[in-house]
Amino acid sequence: MCYKILNNLVDLDCSDFFMLANSNRTRGHSCKLFTQQCSVGVRKYCFANRVVEPWNHLSDHIVRASSVSLFRKLIDTVDLSRYCRY
């Protein structure tokens, strides 16, 4: 869903969910996201904040995939288990 929101493939405003890095001096890829500061637990654990860390650790070729199907194929090669909090 993060890929779709950032690439305007769904009818949702990206700025409602994410704060993009406005600098091209980021490590990794140019679509880095910032965690929004919040004091309420509901906002702290919502989708928009939980997805930031795994998204920022993806490589540039995954983030810049040309289609959703390619993105899904590439994301399946990444071990995201360290981000699961059960």
C-alpha positions, 0 to 999 in steps of 0.5 A: 500500500505504501508503494501505491500511495507514494506512486499515486496509484490510489486516490489518497493524498500522500501527505495525509500519511507520510512526510517525505524527505525533502533532501536528495542527500539520503542514504539508500534511495530518494523516497525516504520517509520520516516518522511523524512525532506523536504522543498518542499511542493510536497514531504511534502504531498506525500504518503510516508510522509502522511502515516507515522503518521497513520502507527506508531500509529497502534498496533503490531498485525495489522502491523504484520498481516500474509496476506493482507486480514488479514491486511485489516480486522484488519485495518477496526477496527481502527478509522483513521478519525483523520488523514484525512485532508479535 
